Amino acid sequence: MVYPREVLNRLKWTKGESLDDATIWYVHRGATGDMMAIGGDEVLSLGRGFFDTADATIPYHRIVRIDYRGETIFEKNEAVRKAVIERR
């Protein structure tokens, strides 16, 4: 199984790829549909269990999809995504 942290690190550190070209979708309670998307250019650092933006620290387990240059390169299983949203 591929984890979102691995995907983001690959984009950040692999020559020819760029985290700036990614869109990260994650569970955000209170947002419309409890989902929010941010650009990879907003990611300040990738930690062990979370990533940081200027406004928030977001745990990797909240990431449900990562798009890169117009293609989805990571997506959680639909059942897992529903379970995360319903736990709130």
Phi, psi and omega per residue, in radians:
M1 nan 2.399 3.099
V2 -1.655 2.381 -3.120
Y3 -1.859 2.652 -3.099
P4 -1.012 -0.618 3.125
R5 -1.060 -0.733 3.116
E6 -1.081 -0.746 -3.134
V7 -1.106 -0.826 -3.128
L8 -1.129 -0.711 3.094
N9 -1.122 -0.686 3.108
R10 -1.070 -0.779 3.140
L11 -1.125 -0.642 -3.112
K12 -1.247 -0.708 -2.949
W13 -1.839 -0.194 -3.113
T14 -1.494 2.237 3.117
K15 -1.038 2.326 3.138
G16 1.617 -0.154 3.095
E17 -2.017 2.847 -3.082
S18 -2.609 2.218 3.073
L19 -1.072 -0.490 3.138
D20 -1.054 -0.440 -3.104
D21 -1.560 0.111 -3.109
A22 -1.718 2.674 2.953
T23 -2.127 2.228 -3.065
I24 -1.938 2.100 3.105
W25 -1.760 2.301 -3.109
Y26 -2.553 2.777 3.103
V27 -1.225 2.187 3.128
H28 -2.399 1.766 -3.097
R29 -1.062 2.308 3.131
G30 1.749 -0.370 3.089
A31 -1.364 2.813 3.096
T32 -0.972 2.132 -3.113
G33 1.215 0.209 -3.113
D34 1.013 0.438 3.122
M35 -2.244 2.575 3.080
M36 -2.488 2.639 3.092
A37 -2.171 2.447 3.039
I38 -2.310 2.715 3.086
G39 -1.407 2.595 3.107
G40 -1.050 -0.431 3.105
D41 -1.195 -0.214 3.104
E42 -1.538 -0.168 -3.131
V43 -1.362 2.109 -3.135
L44 -1.553 -0.661 3.135
S45 -2.715 2.694 3.092
L46 -1.956 1.936 3.138
G47 -1.615 -2.991 -3.122
R48 -1.238 -0.762 -3.099
G49 -2.091 0.080 -3.053
F50 -2.795 2.947 2.976
F51 -2.207 2.698 -3.077
D52 -1.913 2.465 2.933
T53 -2.107 3.131 3.115
A54 -1.125 -0.459 -3.044
D55 -1.874 -0.271 -2.998
A56 -2.745 2.833 2.940
T57 -1.979 2.093 -2.999
I58 -2.032 2.123 3.097
P59 -1.190 2.492 3.142
Y60 -1.043 -0.546 -3.085
H61 -1.157 -0.214 3.090
R62 -1.499 -0.231 3.134
I63 -1.237 2.253 3.129
V64 -1.955 -0.374 -3.138
R65 -2.765 2.543 3.005
I66 -2.260 2.144 3.066
D67 -1.828 2.528 -3.111
Y68 -2.475 2.045 3.128
R69 0.886 0.808 3.056
G70 1.471 0.054 -3.113
E71 -2.216 2.440 3.066
T72 -1.360 2.111 -3.111
I73 -1.933 -0.174 3.045
F74 -2.599 2.355 3.030
E75 -2.643 2.253 3.078
K76 -1.204 2.689 3.050
N77 -0.971 2.404 -3.118
E78 -0.939 -0.743 -3.132
A79 -1.142 -0.680 3.120
V80 -1.147 -0.749 -3.139
R81 -1.064 -0.767 3.114
K82 -1.096 -0.713 -3.135
A83 -1.096 -0.714 3.129
V84 -1.106 -0.777 -3.124
I85 -1.165 -0.705 -3.091
E86 -1.262 -0.384 -3.131
R87 -1.153 -0.365 -3.092
R88 -1.210 nan nan
